[in-house]
């Protein structure tokens, strides 16, 4: 990796302000004090190591979760500067850990050319929110150490020995008085560091969880960079061409892009700026899409692959089945959007568009077989889009008539305020009948579904619009689907999937969740989708009130409390076995029910799981079931 030749000493550490507010309002700096915020502490420290890698100095990062949930992060970068800072009059290293907005990442005369840690708050915020922090630095022939308690210095930086190596090691224990939990989720951290390794070609990242024996560990090192990333994303999909299309260009905005087409019908484009996942896209995504559409249309016309009646291919036609990762490095990125993850630098659009157009045009000319295979899929998608348009117009015309706005089997609620309304999508007519009788009509609507539902993972949009099982769901939610979906038009604040606690019920849930993920994704992102949790058992004993149990453990506990003799245990195999009063009391009454909110913590992982469970390839599905069967206690979600 090319090194960014620039001084990195005390003068490059700029101080903007102090630490006082962090412990009072941690959510302002790390988002929340839940497990997500806890993980954010680790990301902040690792991001500092990655910045050293981006500058060309760090080649390996070791991350350990030690017993007691202590985090250790060590890199072989240059080491934080140890000389005295001219403004603070303490060591530059101590300045970085005790002053908010102190770091080597501000302005043109900083120690970094590009950086993921843009605000210089990472190290100091981690320090402020930790019970204790220890930092060891190897630099300038020496080994240095400093220690902190809850952000306060208890041992200023001192030399403790000699070293012929360079690098920084940070150990910290998050503060239990601030965070809701200190239990790190190894899988979540593993996924994040795999992603970082993909994005930083040649960087080796090791992670090990030492909290249990035997320890869990993983090593990530991808010389292929984004090519390896795309291959990983598509490992369970059928590919149209074996090797990903790879684009790399240096300059004012370094660009790295990998593209591979699959036989699936969904698009999966991930974008990053300085290794930050820009989930809302931005100017780099705009430039990529613009170049993709123009280049494929130009090639199709010049090689007579498009008939006049087909007209131009639309962007969505060309992106059907695409998996792409777009990564740019921007010196001073401007972020905007709902979650500050949308790139706003206007100059990036043209730079990305120009680079992609040139490289992609060359690739298509040099690989006519691949070009033809992709364009045949694009043209097929175009014709399906036209069929979907006609079907969509039919749905819209139906919706325009007040008498036909809602599906016939929907029992709507009386309230029209979406935020207080909820719709139960219920498996089966018998359960639907009980739910209709047992519900609170003021705010609860019931939509029964019957028969086998369409697997949208294997279907194009035109089939989805015409499907008699999905049309009622589309009409009931009331916000359209796909590119037309408008979250502001949803008719219910909660969309609740209520299915039996068995294999068939799990299948129904998975089919519906796949549909929501692929065609109504903002519904999940906005937190509107829930799973109802019906009870598994009813315990009855003469002279005592009935007890409903939702897990085997709960049943065992109540059996012991009731005394096992004379207790009748009823195992519910389906929702239809409960009368309306029981269904209301156990599964629909807001005071007693258990609802599981469906969250989209990791879009990459979600895409992979839906592909495995609902895609055409049987082998990865069998492997997934074999690896996860041991965790199943009952066949429920």
N, C-alpha and C positions, 0 to 999 in steps of 0.2 A: 504494500500500500504506500502511495506517495506521501511523504512527510510534508507538513505545512511548516516551512522554515520561519520561525518567529521566536522572539524572546518570550520566555515563560518564567517570569520571576515576580518578586513582590510588587513591582511597579504595574504589572498587568492585572493585579487584583484590585478591583474598584469597589468602594464601599458606598452603599446608597442609604441604608438605615438599619435600625436595631431589631431585636428579636421579641420585644415585649408581647406583641399581640398573638403570637403563635399558639401558646398554651391556652389562652383565653378563648380563641376561636379557631381551633385546628381545622374545622371544615372548610374554612376559606382557603387553606393552603394545600390540603390533601383530599378534599371532596367530602369525606365523611370519617367517622370514627369506627365504622364497621370493619369487617374483614377486608373490604375493598381498600379502605384507607390504610389499614395495616400493611397490605401488600404494596401500597404506594410508597411506603418508606423504603422497601427493598429496591423498587424500581428507581427511586431517586439516586441511591448510591450506585447502583449498577450503571445508570445512565452516565454518571460522571466517568466511569471506567470506559464506557463505549465512546464517549467524546475523545478520550485519549487514543482509542483505536481509530476513530475517524481522522484524527490528526496524524496518524501513522506511527504511533509510538507503543501502543498496547497490542499484544497478540493473544493474550490469555487472561480469562477472568475465572476465579474460583468462588463459588457461592456455597455456603454451608448453612443448614438449619441445625443448630446444635441442641442438645438436650436442654429443656427449659425454655425453648423458643428464642434462643439467642441467635442472631444473624451474624454471619461472618462473610465479608466480601473482600477479596484480594485481587489486585491486578499487577501487571508487570509494566505499567506505564512509567512516566517520568517521575512520579511522586509529587505530591503537593509541595509548592515552594515553602522553604523553611526559614528564609531570611526575614528580617524585620520589615514590616510594612511601613512605608513612609508616613502614612496618615494616622493609622491606629496605634503605632508604636509598639505593637505586639507582633508575634510571628505571623506571616501570611497564612500559615496553616490554621492557627487559632482564629484568625480573622474570618476565614472561610466558614468555620464551624460555629461562630458565635455572633456573627453579624448577618442580618437578613439582607438579601440582595448584594452579597459580596461574592465575587467569583471572577473567573477569567474569560467570561463569555459576553462582555458588553462592548459594542462599538468595533471600529475597524482596527484598533490597536490592542486587541485582546489576545489571549494566548491560544485562541481557537479560530479556525477558519469558518467552520460550521459547528453547530451544537444542538443537541436535543434538549439539554437543560438550559432553556432560554433566559430564565429569570434569576438564576443564581441563588435560588432559595433552597435547593435540595438538601445539601449537607447541613445547613443551619436548622432547617425545619425538622429533619430527622433527629438531630441532636436535642432540639427543644422538646420533642415528643417522646424521648427515650428516658427510661429510668437512669441508665448510664450509657456512655459511649466511650470507646477506646480507639484511638487512631495511631497506627504505626506507619512511619514513612521511611523508605530507603531512598536516599538521594545524596548527591554530592559527597559520596564516600562514607556517609554516616548512616546510623540507624536512629530514628527519633521517635519519641512517644509523647502523647498528651491524653488526658482523661477528663471526662465531664460527667456531672450529675444533673439531669433535667435541664440541660443547656448551660449550666454554670461551670466554669473551669475549676477543676479541683487539682489538676496537675498541668501547669503550662508546658508547652513543648520543651523537651529536654533531650539531649543526645544520650543514648543508652548504650551505644556501641558503634562498631564499624561495619560497613557493608559494601561489597563490590557490585551489588544489584541496585535496581531502581524499582519503585512501585509504591502502592498504598494499600494498607489493610485496615478495614473498618469493622469493629465488632460493636453491636448495640443490642440492648434489651428494651423493647417498646414499653411505654409506661402503662401499667395496668389501670391506673386511675383515670386514664384518658380513653383508652380503647375498650370497645365492648368485648373483644376477645383477643387473645395473643396467639391463638392456634392458627398457624399458617397452613394454607392448603397447598401441598406439594405439587399437585397436578396443575393448578392455576399458574404457579410460578414456572413450572417446567414449560408450559405452553408459551408463556411470554418470552422466556429466554431462548427457546427454539426459534421463535419469530425474529428476535434480535440477531441471532447468529445467521439466519438466512439473509437478513438485511445488511449485514456487515461481513462481506465476503472475506474469508480467510481467518476471521476471529474465532478463537476456540473458547467456548463457555462450558464450564463444568458445574453441575449442581448436585448436591448430596444432602439427603435428609438423614441425620444421625439420631433422630428422636426414638427410633425403634430398631430392634435387631431382627432380621438383617436390614442394613440401611438401604434406602432407595437412592439410585444415582443415575445420572445421564450425562452424556457428553455430546455437545453440538459443535460441529465444525464443517462448514460447507464452502468448499472452494468454488462451487458452481454459483454461489450467491442466489440471485432471484430465479435462475433456471432451476436450481434445486428446490426452491420454495414452490414454484408452480408444479413441479413434478410431485412434490409432497401433497399439495392440495388436490391433485388429480389422481392420486394413487389408486382410488377406488372407482375411477370413471374410465369409460372407453374413449380412447383418444383418436382424433382424426389424423393427427400426424405425430410421429414418435418424439422428435426433439422439439422443445419449446423454441419459439422465435425469440431471439435475444438482441436487445438494443442497448448499447452503452455509449455515452458521449460525455466527454469532459468539457470544461469551459466555465462561463460565468455561473451557470446552474448545472452542475453535474447530474446526469440522468442515467438511470438503470431501469430497464423494463424487460419483462419476460411475458410471453403470450403463448397459450396453447389452447386449441379448440378441442372440445369433446362432443360426444353425441347427445349430451343432455340438452334441455330446453331453457335452462336458466343461465344468467350471466353472473360471474363472480369476479369483480374487479376490486382489488385492494389498493389503496393509495397511501403513501407515506411521505412525510417531509422531515428530514433529519431524524429518521427512525421513529417519528411520532405517527401513529395510525390516524390519518385524517378521515374519520368515519363519515364526515359530511362532504368529503371531496374537496372541490375548489378549482382554482385555475389550472392546476396540473392535470386534473381529471378532464376538465373541459378541453384542454389542448390535445390530450390523448384521444378522446372520443371524436373530436373534429377531424384529426388526421386519419383515424381509422376509417371513418365514413367516406371521406374524400378519396383516399388511396384505393380502397377496394372498389368503389364505383368507377374510378378512372381506369383501373386494371380491367374490370369486367367489360367496359365499353370498348377499350382498345383491343381486346381479344374476342369481341363478339360473343361474350358469354351471357349478355343480357338481351332479351328480346324487347322490341319497342313497346309491346303491350305491358311489359313488367314495369316500365318506368325506372326511376332511380331507386336503389335500395335505401331504406331508412336506417338510421343508426341502430335501432333496436333489432333489425333483421341481422345486421352484421355482428352484433354482440351476442346473439343467441348461441349458447354453448361455450362462450369464451371464458377462460380463466386467465386473468392477467394481474400482475403486480407492478405498480408504477411507483418508483422511488426517486425522489429528487432531493438534492442538498441545496438549501437556500441560506445565504449568509444572514440576512435579517428578515425572517419570515413574518408575515402579518396574518394573524389568525382571527377568524370571525365565526359567526354561526352560533347556534343554540349551546353547543358544548365547547366552543372555542377550538374546534378541530376542523375548520374549513379554511383552506389556504386562500388568501386574498390578494397576493402579489400579482398585479395585472400583467407584468412582463413575462411571467412564467408560461402563460397560455401559448404565446407565439413561439417561445423557445422549445417547449415540448412538442408542439404541433409540427414545427419544422423538422426537428430531429426524427420524429416517428415517421413522418411522410417520406423522408429520404431513405431511411433504413428499411422501412416496410416495402416500399416500391422496389428497392433492390432485391429484397428477399423473394418477393413474388415472381420477379423476372427470372431469378436464378433457380426457383423451385416451382415450376409450373404444375406439377402433379399435386403438390400441397395446396397451391393457389386454387386449382380447380375444385378440389375436394371441399375446401372452405366455402367457396362461392356457391357451389351446388347446395350446400346447407343454408346459406344466406338467402338464396332465391326461393328455396322451399319455405323458409321462415317468412319471407315476404308474402307468399301466397296464403300461408296460414294466417298471417296478420290481417289480410284483407277479409278472410272468412271470419276472423275474430271480430273485426270492425262491424261487420254486418250483424253478427250475433249480439255484440255490445249495443248496437243501435236498437235492436229488438228489445233488449232488457231495459234500455232507457225509455223507449216508447211505452213499455208496460208501466214503468215507474211514474211516467208523466200523468197517467190516469189514476186519480185518487183511489178508485175502487180496486185497482190492481197493484197498488204500491207494495203491499205486503203479501208474502206467501200464504196460501189458504190455511195451512196447518198451524201457523203462528198464532198463539194466544197472547195478544199484546197486553201491556200494562196500561193503566189509566194515565200515569204521569208522562209528560212529554219532555221533561228536563233530563237530558242524556246523562248528566253526572250522577243522578240519583237512581237511574234505571239500570236493570240488569236482565240479560237474556240467558236462559239455560238452554243449551243445545243438548237434547236428551236422546239417548240411543233407545229406539224402539217405541212402538205405539202404546204398549201397556204402561211402561214407565212414564211416558209422556202424559198419559191420562191421569196417573196418580199425581204427577207434578202439577198439572193444571188444577186439580182439585185442592191440592195442599198448599199452593203458593199464596203469597200476599199479592193480590191483584193490583195494588197501588203502584208497585215498582218492579214486580217480577214478571217477565214475559217467558213463555215456554215455546220452543221450536223442536218438535219431535222429528227425528230422522229415522229412516228405515232402509233396509237393504244395504248392499255393499256400496261403499263410497268410492269415487274415482281416486286413483293414486296420481296426484298431479306431478309427481317426480317423473312420470313416464308419459306425460301428456302436454300438448301445446295448448295455448290460450283459447283457441277456437272450440276445442272439445270441452274446456272448463266452462265457458259461457253457456254451452248447450246442454250441460249435464244437469239432469233433473234433481240430483241429490245436492249439488253445490249451489244451484240457482237460489233456493230458499235462503241459504246462509248469506249469499251476496246481497239479496234484497233486504233481509232482516237487519244486517249490519248497516246497510244504507250508505256506504261511502265509496262504492265502486271497487275495482280491483286493479292490480298491476300498476302501470304508470298513471292510471286515472284515480288511484286511491287517494282520498282526501280525509285525513284524520279528523278534521273539524266537522265533518258531516255524520260522524257515527251517531247512531240512535241510542246506544247503550254504553254507559261507562264501564260496565263489566260484561264481558262475554265469557260465560262459564260453560265448560265442557263437562257434562255429567254422564258418565258411562259406567257399566258394570265393572266390578273389581275382579275381572278374569281376563283370559287371553284375548277374547273377542273385544272386550272393552278397551284393553290396552291398544289393540289394533285401530279401533275407531279414533281414540285419542291421537295416535301417531299420524293417522291420515289427515285429521283436522289440523293438527299442529303443522304438518308439512304444508298444507294449503295456506295457512296463515303466514308461515315463514316465507314462502315463495311468492305469495300474491297479495298479502296484507301485512307486510312486515312492520310498518309503523304501528300497527295495533299491538304487536308484541313489544316493540321498542318503547312504546308509550305506557306499558304496564296495564293494558286493558284485558288481557287474556288470563283466565284462571282455570284450574282444574278442581272440580268438586271432589271431596273425599267421603264417599259413603262408608258406613260402618261395615266391618267384616262379621261381627258377631252380636247377638243379643243374648244376654244372660237373664234368666227368669228364675225366681224362687218365691214360693208361696209366702205371702206376708211381707214381701219386700218389693220396692219399685224396680222395674226393668232397668238394666244397665246396658248401654251400647258401647262396644269396644272397636277401636279403629286399627289396632295392631295386635299381634299375638302376645306381645309383652304386656299390653294393657289388659288383655283378657286374663292372663295368668295372675296379674296383680289383683284384679277384682275377684277372681275365683278364690284366691287365698283370703281376701277380706270377707267374702260372703260365706265362707265355709263350703267346701266342695260338695258335701252331701246335699242332695235334693235340688241342685242347680241344673236347670235345663239350658243347654247351649244350642242356639240356633245359628248356623253358618249361612250368611246371606250370599247366594250365588248370583243374584241379579237385583237391580233396582225394583223390578216388577214384583218382587216378593214382599215389598213393604207397602202398607196401605198409605193413603194420602197424609194422614196425621203423623205416621212414623217418618215418612220421607221429609216432611216439613221440619219435624223436630230434630232429626239427625243430620240432614244434608242441606237444608234450605233456610233454616232460621238463622239470621245473622248473629243472634246471641250465642248459638251453640255450634254452628257448622264449622267445618275446617275447609278453608280454601287455600289452594297453593297457587301463588302468582307465578306465571311463566315469565322468566327473565331471560334477556339475551345478553349474558355476560361475555360471551366470546363467539362472534359471528363465524369465525373460521372453524371452530369446533362444532358449532351447530350445523354448518354446511356439510361438514364431514359426516356427522351422525345421520343426518337425513339422507345423504347419499348412500351410506352403508345400509340403513334400514329399509329404504324405499326404492333404491336403484335396481338396475338389472343384474348386477354382478352378485352371484350367490356366495362366492368364496369369502369376501370380507365380512359378509353378514354372518356366515357360519362362525368365522373367527371371533367376531364381536360377541356373539352369543356364548361361545365356549369360554371366553375370557371373563365375561360378566355374570354368568349364571350363578357363580358361587356367592354373589352379593345379593341375590334375590331371596327374600323371605316369603313374600307372597307376590303373585303376579299382578301387581298394581304399580301405578306410576308414583 
